[in-house]
């Protein structure tokens, strides 16, 4: 029995990055031997075990054969005869197909170290094209390591394009796709994830609503970058620079989908795109079964982001309606994330990335003013039921009028 550290742990050590998760592969062992040493079996598809003390995953060396469509369409074979090289060749990228023994001696049959130095994301073998999930994984690695200068090898991008055009991406489950998308959006440069997907036609296959934004112009006075798709990438880039959570990044990606529906004869204006985009945002949310908080914020940002930009001009009654729609009294964090998404949208414009966004503080102040209305005095006056609701609304409107006057003074 020989045990090797494999994959990401080896890659990140060679890159000088922190190693978090460690995967191990065991060569020359049987399931019975692993159980005898106290390892606990997990997973039904192939033999993976948890170490009795560390809890880390140890997998028996295995080969795989394509047997159906999609991510799960594989038959695995694990036995003591499977070599380390045979196990490594089934991996996605050369930089993930290296192994180390306990003396840090490197086994690198597919030149992963050379590709690390060349800053290339290259597939290990033609078997790469058998798993459509790898299109998303490579795009995610491109987003993670873009800051180090990594790019996708042309021949790998071509294989990704073939996979995208084959219809295989449609066999991916919503859960698997969302796992990769959500992880990619939380990388340092999530806009690179979208760029790579677009370069291999995968964006059109997975999110045609986002792909449709490229080439759609906006008024240059408001958007010096003009192209709506380029703007979306910039907004996503700003969200990452400002360390925004996943909910905000997802909303940033989808906020302008309505502009993809604007008839060409109306370009570069996009009247009521906030409302036309809602059906598209809902469709993308449902396609990937995004978590509820991501779905809700994306829809709210899509509908109200222009309200955010015009916050200083809004009538107190419109402001109150906005606050009510966000339920700022019970869900203050959601409104804070809305403000963040609006600010990222404003910053995601060429040359305006550093411009201040006074709307943010104004909206926060409005929420504080509305929340400051006390209910107890109204109860003491005898208001109850629907009448109480109306009385609270009147008092909040009064508070917002006073807030707006004070802010304008």
C-alpha positions in Angstrom: 0.0 0.0 0.0 1.3 3.4 -1.0 -0.3 6.7 -0.1 0.0 10.0 -2.0 -1.2 13.5 -1.6 -2.9 14.5 -4.8 -4.6 17.3 -6.7 -5.2 20.8 -5.3 -3.0 20.4 -2.2 0.1 19.6 -4.4 -0.8 22.4 -6.9 -1.3 25.1 -4.2 1.9 24.1 -2.4 3.9 24.5 -5.6 2.2 27.9 -6.2 3.1 29.0 -2.7 -0.6 29.4 -1.8 -2.2 28.2 1.5 -3.3 24.5 1.4 -6.7 24.0 2.9 -8.2 20.7 1.7 -6.0 17.7 1.3 -7.0 14.7 -0.9 -5.1 11.4 -0.7 -5.0 8.5 -3.1 -4.1 5.0 -2.0 -2.3 2.7 -4.5 -2.1 -1.1 -4.1 -4.8 -1.5 -1.5 -8.2 -3.2 -1.2 -11.4 -2.1 0.5 -10.9 -4.9 3.1 -7.4 -3.6 3.9 -8.7 0.0 4.4 -11.4 -1.2 6.7 -9.0 -3.3 8.7 -6.9 -0.2 9.3 -10.0 1.6 10.7 -10.9 3.8 7.7 -14.6 4.5 7.4 -16.2 4.1 4.0 -18.2 7.0 2.4 -19.8 7.5 -1.0 -21.6 4.9 -3.0 -20.1 5.4 -6.4 -16.5 4.5 -5.7 -14.3 3.5 -2.7 -13.6 6.6 -0.6 -12.7 6.4 3.0 -12.3 8.8 6.0 -9.1 8.6 8.0 -9.9 7.2 11.5 -8.1 10.2 13.2 -7.9 13.2 10.8 -11.2 12.6 8.9 -9.5 13.4 5.6 -10.6 11.6 2.5 -8.6 8.7 1.1 -9.6 7.3 -2.2 -8.5 4.0 -3.8 -6.7 4.5 -7.1 -9.2 4.0 -9.8 -9.9 4.2 -13.5 -13.1 5.4 -15.1 -15.1 4.8 -18.3 -17.8 6.9 -19.9 -21.1 5.0 -19.7 -23.8 7.7 -20.1 -24.5 11.4 -20.3 -23.5 14.1 -17.9 -21.5 14.4 -14.8 -22.7 11.1 -13.4 -22.4 9.0 -16.5 -19.2 7.1 -15.6 -18.3 3.5 -14.5 -15.4 3.3 -12.0 -13.0 0.5 -11.5 -10.8 0.4 -8.4 -8.3 -2.4 -7.6 -4.8 -2.9 -6.2 -3.5 -3.2 -9.8 -4.5 0.4 -10.8 -1.3 2.5 -10.9 -0.8 6.1 -9.7 -0.4 7.3 -13.3 -3.6 5.6 -14.4 -5.4 7.3 -11.5 -3.9 10.7 -12.4 -4.7 10.6 -16.1 -8.5 10.7 -15.4 -8.2 14.1 -13.7 -9.2 17.3 -15.4 -6.1 19.6 -15.7 -2.4 18.8 -15.7 -1.9 21.1 -12.7 -4.4 19.0 -10.7 -2.8 15.7 -11.9 0.3 15.7 -9.7 1.0 13.6 -6.6 3.5 13.7 -3.7 4.7 11.0 -1.4 5.4 11.6 2.3 8.9 12.9 1.4 7.4 15.5 -1.0 8.8 13.6 -4.0 6.7 14.7 -6.9 5.1 12.4 -9.4 4.2 14.5 -12.5 3.6 12.3 -15.5 1.5 14.9 -17.4 3.8 17.9 -16.9 1.6 19.8 -14.5 4.6 21.6 -13.0 5.6 22.8 -16.4 2.1 24.2 -17.0 2.1 25.8 -13.6 5.3 27.7 -14.5 3.8 28.6 -18.0 0.5 29.7 -16.2 -1.6 27.4 -18.4 -4.8 25.5 -17.6 -4.4 22.5 -19.9 -6.4 19.3 -20.0 -4.7 16.0 -19.1 -6.2 13.8 -21.8 -8.9 13.6 -24.5 -11.1 12.0 -21.8 -11.5 15.6 -20.5 -14.4 16.0 -23.1 -16.3 13.1 -21.4 -17.4 15.2 -18.4 -19.3 18.4 -19.1 -18.9 19.7 -15.6 -15.2 20.3 -16.4 -16.2 23.3 -18.6 -17.4 25.0 -15.5 -14.5 23.8 -13.4 -11.9 25.1 -15.8 -13.7 28.5 -16.0 -13.7 28.6 -12.2 -10.0 27.9 -12.0 -9.4 30.6 -14.6 -11.3 33.0 -12.3 -9.3 31.8 -9.2 -5.8 32.1 -10.8 -6.3 35.0 -13.2 -4.5 37.3 -10.8 -1.4 35.0 -11.2 -1.6 35.3 -15.0 -3.2 31.9 -15.8 -5.0 31.4 -19.0 -6.8 28.5 -20.6 -4.7 26.6 -23.2 -6.1 27.0 -26.7 -6.5 23.3 -27.2 -8.4 23.0 -23.9 -10.7 25.9 -24.8 -11.4 24.1 -28.1 -12.4 20.9 -26.3 -14.6 23.1 -24.0 -16.2 24.6 -27.1 -16.9 21.1 -28.5 -18.6 20.1 -25.2 -20.7 23.3 -25.2 -21.8 22.7 -28.8 -22.6 19.1 -28.2 -25.5 19.7 -25.8 -23.8 17.8 -23.0 -24.0 20.8 -20.7 -27.8 20.3 -20.6 -27.2 17.0 -18.9 -25.8 18.8 -15.8 -28.0 18.9 -12.8 -29.0 22.2 -11.4 -27.3 21.3 -8.1 -23.9 20.5 -9.7 -24.0 23.6 -11.9 -24.9 25.9 -9.0 -22.1 24.5 -6.9 -19.6 25.5 -9.5 -21.2 28.8 -10.4 -21.5 29.9 -6.8 -17.9 28.9 -6.0 -16.7 30.7 -9.2 -18.7 33.9 -8.2 -16.8 34.0 -4.9 -13.4 33.8 -6.5 -11.2 37.0 -6.7 -12.0 37.6 -10.4 -15.5 36.2 -11.1 -15.8 38.2 -14.3 -13.1 35.9 -15.8 -15.4 32.9 -15.1 -18.1 34.5 -17.3 -15.5 35.6 -20.0 -14.2 32.0 -20.3 -17.7 30.5 -20.5 -18.5 33.0 -23.2 -15.2 32.2 -25.1 -16.2 28.5 -25.4 -20.0 29.1 -26.1 -20.9 27.7 -22.7 -22.5 31.0 -21.5 -25.0 30.8 -24.4 -25.7 27.2 -23.4 -26.1 27.8 -19.7 -27.2 31.4 -19.4 -28.3 32.7 -22.8 -30.0 35.6 -20.9 -26.5 36.9 -19.8 -24.9 36.1 -23.2 -27.5 38.2 -24.9 -26.2 41.3 -23.2 -23.0 41.4 -25.1 -23.2 43.7 -28.1 -26.2 45.6 -26.7 -25.4 49.3 -26.4 -26.4 51.7 -23.6 -26.3 55.6 -23.6 -22.7 56.6 -23.5 -23.5 59.6 -21.2 -24.4 57.2 -18.4 -22.3 54.2 -19.5 -18.9 55.1 -21.0 -18.2 51.4 -21.6 -21.4 51.3 -23.8 -21.7 47.5 -24.1 -24.2 46.0 -21.5 -22.3 42.7 -21.3 -19.0 44.5 -20.6 -20.8 46.6 -18.0 -22.1 43.4 -16.3 -18.6 42.0 -16.1 -17.3 45.3 -14.6 -20.1 45.3 -11.9 -19.1 41.7 -11.0 -15.5 42.7 -10.8 -16.4 45.6 -8.4 -18.5 43.2 -6.3 -15.4 41.0 -5.8 -13.1 44.0 -5.2 -15.5 45.1 -2.4 -15.7 41.6 -0.9 -19.5 41.4 -1.4 -21.3 38.2 -0.4 -22.7 35.6 -2.9 -26.2 37.1 -2.8 -24.9 40.5 -4.0 -22.7 39.0 -6.7 -25.5 36.9 -8.1 -27.8 40.0 -8.2 -25.0 41.9 -9.9 -24.7 39.3 -12.6 -28.5 39.3 -13.4 -29.5 42.9 -12.7 -29.6 44.1 -16.3 -31.1 41.1 -18.1 -34.0 43.1 -19.3 -31.7 45.1 -21.6 -31.2 41.9 -23.7 -34.9 42.1 -24.6 -34.9 45.7 -25.9 -35.8 45.9 -29.6 -32.8 47.2 -31.7 -34.8 50.1 -32.9 -35.0 51.5 -29.4 -31.2 51.2 -28.7 -29.4 52.6 -26.8 -32.3 53.4 -24.5 -33.9 50.6 -22.4 -37.2 51.8 -21.2 -38.7 49.7 -18.4 -35.9 47.1 -18.6 -36.3 46.7 -14.8 -39.7 45.1 -15.3 -39.0 43.2 -18.5 -36.0 41.6 -16.9 -37.9 40.0 -14.0 -39.1 37.1 -16.1 -35.6 36.4 -17.2 -34.1 36.7 -13.7 -36.8 34.3 -12.5 -36.0 31.8 -15.2 -32.2 31.8 -14.4 -33.0 31.5 -10.7 -35.1 28.4 -11.3 -32.8 26.8 -13.8 -30.0 26.6 -11.3 -32.2 26.3 -8.2 -30.3 29.2 -6.6 -30.8 29.5 -2.8 -33.9 31.5 -1.8 -31.9 34.5 -0.5 -30.0 34.7 -3.8 -33.3 34.5 -5.8 -35.0 37.1 -3.8 -32.2 39.7 -3.9 -31.7 39.2 -7.6 -35.4 39.9 -8.3 -35.5 42.9 -6.0 -32.3 44.4 -7.4 -33.5 43.8 -11.0 -36.7 45.6 -10.3 -35.5 48.5 -8.1 -31.8 49.3 -8.9 -32.8 52.4 -10.8 -34.7 53.5 -7.7 -31.5 53.1 -5.8 -29.6 55.3 -8.3 -32.3 58.0 -8.1 -32.7 57.8 -4.3 -32.0 61.5 -3.7 -34.8 62.4 -6.1 -37.5 60.0 -4.9 -40.7 61.3 -3.4 -41.1 60.3 0.3 -44.1 58.2 -0.8 -42.0 56.3 -3.3 -39.2 55.9 -0.8 -41.7 54.5 1.7 -43.0 52.0 -0.9 -39.4 50.9 -1.6 -38.7 50.3 2.1 -41.9 48.4 2.4 -41.1 46.2 -0.5 -37.8 45.2 1.1 -39.4 44.7 4.5 -36.6 46.8 6.1 -38.3 46.5 9.5 -37.8 42.7 9.7 -35.1 42.1 7.0 -32.6 45.0 7.4 -29.7 42.9 6.0 -31.5 42.4 2.6 -31.9 46.2 2.1 -28.2 46.6 3.0 -27.3 44.1 0.3 -29.6 45.9 -2.2 -27.7 49.1 -1.5 -24.4 47.3 -2.0 -25.6 45.9 -5.4 -26.7 49.4 -6.5 -23.3 50.8 -5.6 -21.5 48.1 -7.4 -23.7 48.8 -10.5 -22.7 52.5 -10.3 -19.0 51.7 -9.9 -19.1 49.2 -12.7 -18.7 51.9 -15.3 -15.6 52.7 -17.2 -13.7 55.6 -15.5 -16.3 55.9 -12.7 -15.1 53.1 -10.5 -13.9 55.6 -7.8 -16.8 58.0 -7.9 -18.6 58.4 -4.6 -22.2 57.0 -4.2 -24.1 59.3 -1.8 -27.3 57.4 -2.5 -26.0 54.6 -0.2 -25.9 56.7 3.0 -29.1 58.4 2.0 -31.0 55.1 1.7 -29.5 53.9 5.0 -30.7 57.0 6.7 -34.2 56.7 5.2 -34.4 53.1 6.5 -33.4 54.4 10.0 -36.0 57.2 9.8 -38.8 54.8 8.9 -37.8 52.2 11.5 -37.7 54.9 14.2 -41.5 55.2 14.2 -42.7 53.8 17.5 -45.8 51.6 17.4 -46.7 51.8 21.1 -48.1 55.4 21.1 -50.4 54.4 18.2 -51.6 51.4 20.2 -52.3 53.7 23.1 -54.4 55.9 20.9 -56.6 52.9 20.2 -55.5 52.0 16.7 -55.7 48.3 15.9 -56.0 46.0 12.9 -55.9 47.6 9.4 -56.3 51.1 11.0 -53.1 50.5 12.9 -51.3 49.6 9.7 -52.5 52.8 8.0 -51.5 54.9 11.1 -48.0 53.4 11.1 -47.7 54.1 7.4 -48.8 57.7 7.9 -46.2 58.2 10.6 -43.4 56.6 8.6 -44.3 58.9 5.6 -44.1 61.9 7.9 -40.7 60.7 9.2 -39.4 60.3 5.6 -40.7 63.8 4.7 -38.8 65.3 7.6 -35.7 63.2 6.7 -35.8 64.4 3.1 -36.2 68.0 4.1 -33.3 67.7 6.6 -31.1 66.0 3.9 -31.9 68.8 1.4 -31.2 71.6 3.8 
